[in-house]
Amino acid sequence: LEAGADWLPYMVQRMDQYYAADSMAQWEILPKRPCSEYLRDGNVYFTSEGDERLLPIVLEYLGEDHMMASADMPHTEARENTLEEIKARNDITEAQKEKILSRNAIRFFGL
């Protein structure tokens, strides 16, 4: 929950690319499906800082139901305004903001 999410589009695309190549090579040990399909199953949650530029793209890859805001005790980088930054964004919808800021965490933590 501390790694952000901007890396996700690159890594998922790359893992899917290698899955396709390894499938053609007919390796004996392979997952049954590409990485992106496992993410769409909804068993993995991620967090995002408020200023992550790729958040809209991340939501395309992951879906909006498994992203939460990254907010905890203050750190040395003084990142204490993530929630406000997400609220102020104009590149994601209000419904996405509501899920990121509350609904997804409520479901994840079983509250």
N, C-alpha and C positions, 0 to 999 in steps of 0.2 A: 504493500500500500504506500510505499514511499518512492517509487520509481517513476511516477508520472505515467503518461500514456503516449507521448509524441513518438516514441519508438515503435509502437504497435503496428502501424501500417507497413512500415519497412519490413519488420521482422515477419509478420504474417505473410506478406507477399513473397518474401524470400523463402520461407519454409514451404509454402505451397509450390513454389518453383522447384525446389529440390525434391519435394514429394513426387511431382510429375516426372522429373528426371530419374529418380530412383525407382519409380514404378515401371518405367520403360526398361530399366536395367534388370528388373525382376529380382530385386533383392529379397532374400528370404524373410528378413525381419523388417517389416514396415507397419506403421499404423494402418488401420482399415480405411481411414479417410484423411483428407488434407487438414492441416491446422485450422484453416478458416471455418471448416464445418464444425469442428469441436467447439470453437468460440461461439458459433451461432446456437449451439445447444443450450447455452446460458449457464454453464456451471462455473464460469470464471468471471470474477469481478475485478475491475481496475479503478484507480483513482486518478484524478487530474488536478493539476494546479490551475488556478484561474487564468493564467496568461499563456497557456500552452496553445501555440498557433495552429496546431494540427487537430485540435479537438473536433471540429466538424467532420474531418476525414476519419478520425478514430471512431466516431459514432457510426459512420457508414460501415466500417469493418466489423465493429463489435456489436452494434445495436445500442439503442439508448437505454435499455433496461438493465445494463450491467456496468454502468459507470457511476462512480460516486465522487464527491469532492474530497480533495485531500486537505484536511485541516486538523491540526493537533497543536500541542504546546509550541510556543515560539522557539525557533531555532536561530542559529547565528546569522542566517541569511535574512532574518526579519520578514519571513513570509507569513504574515498574520492576516492578510486580507483576501485570501482565496475565495471565500464565499461571496464577498462583495464584487470581486472581479468577475465571477461567473454570472452573477445577477446583472452586471452591466454589459455583458457581451451582446453584440447584435448579429453574430454569425450562427447562433443556434436559437431554436424556438423557445418560447416560454414554457411549453410542455416539457421540452428536454431539460431546461433549467430546473423545473420542479422535480423531475426524476433524479437528476444529478445531486440536487441540494437536499432532498429529503426522502422521496418515495423509495428509491433503490436501497438506501441505507436502512430504512425501516424494514424492508423485506429481507435484506441480507442478514441483519442482526436479529430478526424475528421479534421486533418490538410491536 
